[in-house]
Amino acid sequence: MLPAGAAAPNPQELLMRKTFEQMLDRFVQLFDVVLLDTPAATRSSDYQIIAARAGTAVLVSRRNYTRLSGLASTMRCLTDTGVRVLGSVANNF
C-alpha cells in the first residue's frame, strides 16, 4: 500500500508527470497485481488520467446510490480513450 499523503494543490499535474508513469512501470515489474484506487468519477477527473496510464479499469458502484446513466457515461468515457474495462463491482448488496 502506498498512502496518498496530503492533498496536492493540482493532483492532475502530478499524475501527468513522467515519474508517475515510471512508478507504475516499476510496480508492474515487481508485483503480480497493481490496484490503483481513484476518487469517484463524479468528483474528479483523476480516474481518467490514472486509467489511461494503467490501460485497464474495474468500475465500482454502490447500490441505491450510483445511477446507471453515470456508470454508463463513465464506461463510455473510458472506452472512448482506449481503456479496457474488465468489469464492475457492486458494493452494499
Sequence and secondary structure as in RCSB ss.txt:
>XXXX:A:sequence
MLPAGAAAPNPQELLMRKTFEQMLDRFVQLFDVVLLDTPAATRSSDYQIIAARAGTAVLVSRRNYTRLSGLASTM
RCLTDTGVRVLGSVANNF
>XXXX:A:secstr
     S  S HHHHHTSHHHHHHHHHHHHH S        TTT SHHHHHHHHHSEEEEEEETTTS HHHHHHHH
HHHHHTT EEEEEEEE  
